[in-house]
Amino acid sequence: MESIYDVRGTAHQVVEQASQVTICDPALETLAELVRDSDLERLTSASAFDTETHFFDGGPQTVQYLLVVDALNFCFWPAEDLEYEHLARGVKAAAMNNPGSLTASSLSQYTGADVQRLFDWQQPVPLLEERARLLREVGRGLQQYFNGQAANLVLAAHKSAASLITMLTTYFPGFQDHCIYRGRQIHLLKRAQIFVADVWGAFQGQSYGRFDDISELTMFADYRVPAALREFGVLEYAPSLAQRIDDRAELPAGSEEECEIRACTIVAVEKLRQALASETRKPNSIHLDWWLWEHGEQHRKDHRPHHRTLTIYY
């Protein structure tokens, strides 16, 4: 089964028409040199997956854990200081202390209060009821189609990242991340792609993590990476858009500005990947996403604000 989505192609369609966001190629070359001079061997290793923050037992429970995490991996910014690690560590604690809380039957009954308990966070979690709805969707889909196991979902993809993305978006509609840009459907698929990448990284490309077409994935268009690319001068915003972002004004979900930011981020990372490719070193878009995201996390207090959109997709 091939993926029915074309993230690269539709992102390029946006870039060709974008009026609010542009990609600066000279800055991209400078960034390529910086990445090239960094620890590229670590960058291009599947072992870059962080097993300190994430649960990993080498078996099906790891896949179950990752699907739960990536079903909830969106929109932290409305709660000041809430970060992805609060989610990852919170679900890890649940996987270790109460494995039954991650079974499909449990997920299918989740309430907002149950989701709140999953987070390693004492304050109210944003979009709590939407997160609960998405976990119920995951639980019921796993029960109906995959005997309750996310591992069976992965095995059904037969080592194809593209097939797994297609199944994710088919059986779990909450993963259907897209927007409509000037009459065209644009596929972005942040959480679907990051689930595949997380499984690949956790298992270091082996067992459940073997995907023979892993290079087909793009980066995962979110908040942190475009903010980092803006600081590097790679993404340039029209003055009015830059001011709105710096003022922390909310960009409507599905707006042209939001779509341009995400699509230009995807294409910029693709260009970066091409600039870094050589006969001996071939980083994929996952590696570069991880590098840029980590850089953005380390400097989040120093960087200008990221854009803000209230959405379940990222």
C-alpha positions in Angstrom: 0.0 0.0 0.0 1.5 3.3 -1.0 0.6 6.6 0.8 -2.2 8.5 -0.8 -0.6 11.7 0.4 2.1 13.9 -1.1 3.4 16.1 1.7 6.5 17.3 -0.3 4.5 18.0 -3.5 1.7 19.9 -1.8 4.1 21.9 0.3 6.0 23.0 -2.8 2.7 24.1 -4.3 2.3 26.5 -1.3 5.8 27.8 -1.5 5.4 28.6 -5.2 2.5 30.9 -4.4 3.3 32.1 -0.9 3.1 35.8 -0.2 3.7 36.0 3.5 6.6 33.6 4.0 9.7 33.1 1.9 12.8 30.9 2.1 16.2 32.6 2.1 18.6 30.3 0.2 21.9 32.1 1.3 20.9 31.7 5.0 20.1 28.1 4.2 23.6 27.5 3.0 25.0 29.1 6.1 22.8 26.8 8.2 24.0 23.8 6.2 27.6 24.6 7.1 26.6 24.8 10.8 24.9 21.5 10.7 27.7 19.9 8.8 30.2 21.1 11.5 28.0 19.6 14.2 28.0 16.0 15.4 26.6 14.7 12.2 27.3 11.1 13.0 25.0 11.3 16.1 22.5 13.2 14.0 22.3 10.5 11.4 21.9 7.7 13.9 18.6 6.1 14.8 19.9 5.9 18.4 19.3 9.7 18.7 15.9 8.7 20.0 15.7 9.8 23.7 15.1 6.8 25.9 15.5 8.8 29.0 12.4 10.8 28.4 10.4 8.1 26.6 9.3 4.6 27.6 11.1 1.8 25.9 10.9 -1.9 26.7 11.8 -3.3 23.3 8.3 -4.8 22.7 4.7 -4.0 21.8 4.1 -1.8 24.8 6.6 0.7 23.4 4.5 1.0 20.2 1.4 1.4 22.3 3.1 4.1 24.4 4.2 6.0 21.3 0.8 6.0 19.6 -0.7 7.4 22.8 2.0 10.1 23.0 1.6 11.1 19.4 -2.2 11.2 19.6 -1.7 13.9 22.2 1.3 15.6 20.8 -0.1 19.0 19.9 -0.8 22.5 21.1 1.1 23.0 24.4 1.6 26.8 24.1 -1.6 28.0 25.7 -0.2 26.8 29.0 3.0 28.7 29.9 6.0 26.4 30.4 4.1 23.3 29.4 6.4 21.3 27.1 6.4 18.0 25.1 8.5 16.4 27.8 5.7 16.7 30.3 3.6 14.6 28.0 6.3 12.0 27.2 7.3 11.6 30.8 3.8 11.5 32.1 2.7 8.7 29.7 6.0 6.9 30.4 5.1 6.9 34.1 1.6 5.5 33.2 3.2 2.8 31.0 5.5 1.7 33.9 3.2 2.1 36.9 -0.2 1.2 35.4 0.2 -0.5 32.0 -3.6 -1.2 31.9 -4.2 2.5 31.5 -2.8 2.3 27.9 -4.8 -0.6 26.7 -7.3 0.0 23.9 -10.3 -0.7 26.1 -9.0 1.9 28.6 -8.3 4.5 26.0 -11.7 4.1 24.5 -13.2 5.3 27.8 -10.9 8.2 28.5 -12.3 11.4 29.9 -10.7 14.8 30.2 -9.8 14.1 33.8 -8.0 10.9 32.7 -6.0 12.8 30.1 -5.0 15.4 32.8 -3.6 12.5 34.9 -1.5 11.3 32.0 0.5 14.5 31.9 3.3 15.2 34.2 1.8 18.7 34.8 -0.3 20.1 37.6 -2.0 23.0 35.8 -4.9 22.6 33.4 -3.8 21.0 30.1 -5.1 22.9 26.9 -7.8 21.3 24.7 -8.4 18.6 27.3 -11.7 17.4 25.9 -10.3 17.2 22.4 -7.4 15.2 23.6 -9.7 12.8 25.4 -11.8 12.5 22.2 -8.7 11.6 20.2 -7.6 9.0 22.7 -11.1 7.4 22.6 -10.8 7.4 18.8 -7.5 5.6 19.0 -8.8 3.1 21.5 -11.9 2.2 19.5 -9.9 2.0 16.3 -7.4 -0.3 17.8 -10.1 -2.5 19.2 -12.1 -2.7 16.0 -9.2 -3.2 13.5 -6.0 -4.2 15.3 -7.0 -6.5 18.2 -6.3 -3.7 20.6 -2.6 -3.4 19.7 -0.7 -0.5 18.1 2.0 -3.1 17.3 -0.5 -4.9 15.0 -1.1 -1.6 13.2 2.7 -1.2 12.6 3.0 -4.9 11.5 0.2 -4.4 9.0 2.2 -1.8 7.2 4.7 -4.4 6.2 7.8 -2.3 6.9 6.5 0.7 4.8 6.3 4.1 6.4 4.0 5.3 3.6 1.6 2.5 4.2 1.6 3.1 8.0 0.8 6.8 7.4 -2.1 5.8 5.1 -3.5 3.4 7.7 -3.1 5.9 10.5 -5.1 8.6 8.7 -7.7 6.0 7.4 -8.5 4.4 10.8 -7.8 7.4 13.0 -9.2 10.6 11.5 -7.6 12.8 14.1 -4.3 12.2 12.3 -5.6 13.7 9.0 -3.6 16.9 9.3 -4.2 19.1 6.2 -5.3 22.6 5.2 -6.9 24.2 2.1 -4.6 26.7 0.5 -6.1 28.8 -2.4 -8.5 26.0 -3.3 -6.0 23.1 -3.0 -5.7 20.5 -0.3 -2.3 20.6 1.3 -1.1 17.5 3.3 1.1 18.2 6.3 0.6 15.1 8.5 2.7 16.2 11.5 1.5 13.6 14.0 1.1 10.7 11.6 4.7 11.2 10.4 6.2 11.7 13.8 4.6 8.5 15.0 6.4 6.6 12.3 9.6 8.4 13.1 9.3 7.7 16.8 8.8 4.0 16.2 11.8 3.9 13.8 13.9 5.8 16.3 12.9 3.9 19.3 13.7 0.5 17.7 16.8 1.9 15.9 15.4 0.9 12.5 14.9 -2.7 13.5 12.0 -5.0 14.5 8.8 -2.8 14.7 11.0 0.1 13.7 12.1 -1.2 10.3 10.7 0.9 7.5 12.4 0.4 4.1 11.0 3.7 2.8 11.8 5.8 5.9 13.4 8.5 3.7 10.0 9.3 2.3 9.0 11.1 5.5 9.4 14.9 5.6 10.0 17.0 8.7 7.1 17.5 11.1 5.7 21.0 10.7 5.1 22.4 14.2 5.9 25.6 16.2 9.5 25.1 17.3 11.2 24.3 14.0 9.9 27.3 12.0 10.8 29.5 15.0 14.4 28.1 14.8 14.5 28.6 11.1 13.4 32.2 11.5 16.2 32.8 13.9 18.7 31.3 11.4 17.3 33.7 8.8 16.0 30.8 6.6 12.4 31.7 7.0 11.5 35.3 6.4 8.1 36.7 7.3 6.3 39.7 5.8 6.5 42.6 8.2 2.8 42.4 9.2 3.0 38.7 9.8 6.2 39.1 11.8 4.6 41.7 14.0 1.6 39.5 14.7 3.8 36.6 15.7 6.0 38.8 17.8 2.9 40.2 19.5 1.8 36.6 20.2 -1.4 37.1 18.3 -3.2 33.9 17.4 -3.1 32.8 13.7 -6.4 31.1 12.8 -6.1 27.4 12.0 -6.2 26.9 8.2 -5.3 30.5 7.4 -3.0 31.2 4.5 -0.3 32.5 6.9 -0.4 29.4 9.0 -0.3 27.1 6.0 2.6 29.1 4.4 4.6 28.9 7.6 4.2 25.1 7.8 4.7 24.4 4.1 7.8 26.6 3.9 9.2 24.9 6.9 8.8 21.5 5.1 10.4 22.7 1.9 13.3 24.5 3.8 14.2 21.3 5.6 14.1 19.4 2.3 16.5 22.0 0.8 18.7 21.6 3.9 18.7 17.8 3.5 19.7 18.1 -0.2 22.5 20.6 0.7 23.9 18.1 3.3 23.7 15.0 1.2 26.9 13.4 0.0 28.1 9.9 -1.0 28.9 9.1 2.6 26.5 11.1 4.6 22.8 11.2 3.8 20.8 12.6 6.7 17.0 12.2 6.2 14.4 14.8 7.1 13.8 13.1 10.5 17.4 13.7 11.6 17.2 17.4 10.6 13.9 17.9 12.3 15.3 16.4 15.5 18.4 18.7 15.2 16.4 21.8 14.6 13.8 21.0 17.3 16.5 20.3 19.9 18.1 23.6 18.9 14.8 25.4 19.3 14.1 23.9 22.6 17.6 24.8 24.0 17.1 28.4 22.9 13.4 28.9 23.4 13.9 31.6 26.0 16.2 33.5 23.7 14.3 33.2 20.4 11.5 35.4 19.3 8.0 33.9 19.9 6.8 31.1 17.7 3.5 31.4 15.9 0.4 30.4 17.8 -2.5 28.5 16.3 -5.1 26.6 18.4 -5.3 23.2 16.6 -5.3 19.5 17.3 -2.8 18.8 14.5 0.5 20.1 16.0 
